[in-house]
Amino acid sequence: MKKFILFIFITFFFLACKNDNTDCCVMPNELPNVDGLAISQSENSFDNTYNAIRSALQNNDAIGIVAEVDHEANAESVDLELGHSKVILFGNPNLGTPLMQENQLAGLDLPQKILVYEKNGNVFAAYNSTGYLSNRYNLTAMTLEQIEIALSDLVTNATNVVPTIPGDDTVDFQEGVVTVDSNKPFSATYDALRSAIADNSNLKIIAELDHQENGTSVGKTIRPTRLIVFGNPRSGTPLMQNKRSIAIDLPQKMLVWQDDAGITHISYNDPDYLASRHAIDGNTEILKTISDALSNLSEAGAK
């Protein structure tokens, strides 16, 4: 009798899934297997989990909240549906600047982010592990351990569950990073890139971060390095509908940085890499549209 009931449950569960959304066809307690993604399934509600993380950040004088992104509200603004999903961006220059002193490109994955989302009635909190950052940018700074402890404690205290990494931290050096050399000086490159984004009615600037200035504020020196975060929910939401975990890598980001030879570069995440990382199945046209848009923006800034 028990076997019969179990068979009926499993049959009903899989029949309820849509054929074009493989992400829905996972058992409720299964964590997404994403390389470098540390994640906990929360024992608390979505609001309580997110607010606990937010409050902890606000109460830490060493940390500044850079931006909060409500993916669900952004989806609704363009008449699309997405479950509860929020990302909070925050940083501590004392911990993050040493990473960029080793490799400025690490600024593409800074500041830190924590994603909280709800799916099938279950709430998850996730962040990119420091092992992932270390491998992607060849980092060895002592602050990596402090960052990992801080991130783990934030998520553990909010969810009552210690985060795990269902995948692993495997990522090649600078994997998925597209870099374009600029013909302009640093400031002119950033201004041209920002104007190209601001002048596009489909895009919205979410945040701007001057890593060099933030480092200087705590007595640490790095070369000119600035990040701009922006998004288009019409393009990003379908990817999150496919795989909810990709919200940790959205909105889009572009890093403008000057190397030790004085050459300015624009770097960003390859959308095809992000799709592969999160096992996106389909969305080919949207991924191409995003890739073309990022390429055009980088060219506008660099040429």
C-alpha positions in Angstrom: 0.0 0.0 0.0 2.8 2.4 0.9 4.6 1.7 -2.4 1.3 2.4 -4.3 0.8 5.8 -2.5 4.4 6.7 -3.3 3.9 5.8 -6.9 0.8 8.0 -7.1 2.6 10.9 -5.5 5.6 10.8 -7.9 3.4 10.4 -10.9 1.3 13.4 -9.9 4.4 15.5 -9.2 6.0 14.9 -12.6 2.8 15.3 -14.5 2.3 18.7 -12.8 5.6 20.0 -14.3 5.6 21.9 -17.5 7.7 20.2 -20.2 9.4 23.5 -21.1 10.6 24.2 -17.6 13.0 21.6 -16.4 13.7 23.5 -13.2 10.3 22.8 -11.8 10.8 19.1 -12.1 13.0 18.7 -9.0 11.9 17.4 -5.6 11.1 20.2 -3.2 14.2 19.6 -1.0 16.7 19.2 -3.8 19.3 22.1 -3.8 20.5 23.4 -7.2 23.8 21.9 -8.2 25.6 25.0 -9.3 29.4 25.2 -9.2 30.6 27.6 -6.6 27.1 28.4 -5.2 26.8 28.0 -1.5 23.1 27.6 -0.5 20.8 26.8 2.4 17.2 25.8 2.4 15.7 28.1 5.0 13.5 27.0 8.0 12.0 30.5 7.9 9.7 32.4 5.6 10.9 34.3 2.6 10.4 37.7 4.2 11.9 36.7 7.5 14.9 35.2 5.8 15.6 38.2 3.6 14.9 40.7 6.4 17.2 38.9 8.8 20.1 39.2 6.3 19.3 42.8 5.6 19.1 43.7 9.2 22.4 42.0 10.0 24.1 44.0 7.2 22.6 47.3 8.3 23.8 46.7 11.9 27.4 46.1 10.8 29.2 49.5 10.6 32.0 48.0 8.4 29.5 47.0 5.7 27.6 49.1 3.2 24.5 48.0 1.3 25.1 49.0 -2.3 21.7 48.0 -3.8 18.7 45.8 -3.4 17.1 44.1 -6.4 13.6 42.7 -6.3 13.5 40.4 -9.3 9.8 39.5 -8.8 8.8 43.2 -8.8 10.9 43.9 -11.9 9.3 40.9 -13.7 5.8 42.3 -12.8 6.8 45.7 -14.3 7.0 44.1 -17.7 4.0 41.8 -17.2 6.0 38.6 -16.5 5.7 36.3 -13.6 8.4 35.2 -11.2 8.2 33.9 -7.6 9.7 35.7 -4.6 13.3 36.6 -5.5 15.6 39.3 -4.1 19.3 40.0 -4.3 21.1 42.3 -1.9 24.5 43.7 -2.9 26.9 44.8 -0.1 30.6 45.3 0.6 33.4 45.9 3.1 36.3 47.6 1.4 38.7 46.3 4.1 38.0 42.8 3.0 37.3 43.2 -0.7 40.1 45.6 -1.7 42.9 43.1 -1.0 41.3 40.8 -3.6 41.4 43.5 -6.2 45.0 44.3 -5.3 45.8 40.8 -6.4 43.6 40.8 -9.5 41.5 43.8 -10.5 39.2 41.6 -12.4 37.8 40.3 -9.1 35.9 43.6 -9.0 33.5 42.0 -11.5 32.3 39.7 -8.7 32.4 42.4 -6.0 30.6 43.6 -4.0 29.3 40.5 -2.4 25.7 39.3 -3.1 23.2 37.1 -1.4 20.2 35.8 -3.2 17.0 34.8 -1.4 14.2 33.1 -3.4 11.2 30.9 -2.9 10.3 27.9 -5.1 7.7 25.2 -4.6 7.0 26.7 -1.1 10.6 26.3 -0.1 12.9 29.3 0.6 16.6 29.3 -0.3 19.5 31.7 0.5 22.6 31.5 -1.7 25.9 33.3 -2.4 29.0 32.7 -4.6 31.6 30.9 -2.4 35.1 32.3 -1.9 36.5 29.1 -3.4 34.7 30.1 -6.6 36.2 33.6 -6.5 39.6 32.3 -5.6 39.7 29.9 -8.6 38.2 32.3 -11.1 40.7 35.1 -10.3 43.6 33.1 -8.8 43.3 34.8 -5.4 45.2 33.9 -2.2 44.4 36.9 0.0 44.0 36.2 3.7 40.7 38.1 3.7 39.1 35.2 1.7 38.6 33.2 4.9 37.1 36.2 6.7 34.7 36.8 3.8 33.6 33.1 3.7 33.0 33.1 7.5 31.0 36.3 7.3 28.8 35.1 4.4 28.3 31.7 6.0 27.3 33.2 9.3 24.8 35.7 7.6 23.0 32.8 5.8 23.2 30.4 8.7 21.7 32.9 11.1 18.9 33.9 8.7 18.0 30.3 7.6 19.0 28.3 10.7 20.8 26.0 8.3 24.5 25.9 7.5 25.1 26.5 3.8 26.5 23.8 1.6 27.9 23.7 -2.0 26.0 20.9 -3.8 28.3 21.4 -6.8 31.9 22.2 -6.4 34.2 25.3 -6.8 35.5 24.2 -10.1 36.1 27.1 -12.5 39.0 27.9 -14.7 41.1 31.1 -14.3 39.0 34.0 -15.7 36.5 31.5 -17.1 33.5 33.3 -18.6 35.0 36.7 -18.5 34.9 38.8 -21.7 37.4 41.7 -21.8 37.6 44.4 -24.4 40.5 46.9 -24.7 39.6 50.5 -24.8 41.1 53.2 -27.1 40.2 55.9 -24.5 41.5 56.9 -21.1 39.8 55.4 -18.1 37.4 58.2 -17.2 36.3 58.7 -20.9 35.7 55.0 -21.2 33.5 54.8 -18.2 31.6 57.9 -19.1 31.0 56.6 -22.7 29.9 53.2 -21.3 27.6 54.8 -18.8 26.0 57.1 -21.4 25.4 54.1 -23.7 23.6 52.3 -20.9 21.6 55.4 -19.7 20.6 56.3 -23.2 19.1 52.8 -23.8 15.4 52.9 -22.8 15.4 49.2 -22.3 18.0 49.3 -19.6 18.0 50.7 -16.0 21.2 51.5 -14.0 20.9 49.8 -10.6 24.2 50.8 -9.0 27.6 52.3 -9.6 30.6 51.4 -7.5 34.0 53.1 -7.4 36.3 50.3 -6.1 39.3 52.6 -6.1 37.6 55.3 -4.0 36.2 52.7 -1.6 39.7 51.3 -1.1 41.1 54.7 -0.5 38.5 55.3 2.2 40.1 52.5 4.3 43.7 53.3 3.4 44.2 50.7 0.6 45.3 51.5 -2.9 44.3 50.0 -6.2 44.4 51.3 -9.8 41.2 52.9 -11.3 38.4 50.3 -11.1 34.7 51.0 -11.4 31.6 48.8 -11.7 28.3 49.6 -13.2 25.3 47.3 -12.5 22.2 47.5 -14.8 19.4 45.3 -16.1 16.5 44.6 -18.4 13.8 42.5 -16.8 12.4 41.5 -20.2 15.7 39.7 -20.9 16.6 38.6 -17.4 13.3 37.2 -16.2 13.0 34.4 -18.7 16.4 33.1 -17.6 15.3 33.1 -14.0 12.0 31.4 -14.9 14.2 28.7 -16.5 16.6 28.4 -13.5 16.0 30.4 -10.4 19.6 30.2 -9.3 20.9 32.4 -12.1 19.4 35.4 -10.2 22.7 35.4 -8.2 24.4 36.5 -11.5 21.8 39.1 -12.4 21.5 42.0 -13.1 24.3 42.4 -15.6 27.6 44.1 -14.6 30.4 45.7 -16.4 33.8 46.5 -14.9 36.0 49.3 -16.2 39.6 49.0 -15.1 43.1 50.4 -15.8 46.0 48.0 -15.8 49.6 48.6 -14.7 50.5 49.7 -18.2 47.9 52.4 -18.2 45.6 50.6 -20.6 41.9 50.7 -19.9 39.6 47.6 -20.3 35.9 46.7 -20.1 35.1 43.3 -18.7 31.8 41.5 -18.2 30.3 38.0 -17.8 29.7 36.0 -20.9 26.0 35.2 -20.9 26.7 31.7 -22.4 29.0 31.0 -19.5 26.3 32.0 -17.0 23.8 29.8 -18.8 26.2 26.9 -18.7 27.0 27.5 -15.0 23.3 27.3 -14.1 22.3 24.6 -16.6 20.0 26.8 -18.6 18.2 24.7 -21.2 16.9 26.8 -24.1 16.5 30.6 -24.1 18.9 30.6 -27.1 17.5 33.7 -28.7 17.4 35.7 -25.4 21.0 34.7 -24.7 22.1 35.9 -28.1 20.2 39.2 -27.6 21.9 39.7 -24.3 25.4 38.8 -25.7 24.9 41.2 -28.6 23.7 44.0 -26.3 26.7 43.6 -24.0 29.1 43.5 -27.0 27.6 46.7 -28.4 27.8 48.5 -25.0 31.4 47.5 -24.6 32.2 48.7 -28.1 30.5 52.0 -27.4 32.6 52.5 -24.3 35.9 51.4 -25.8 35.9 53.0 -29.3 
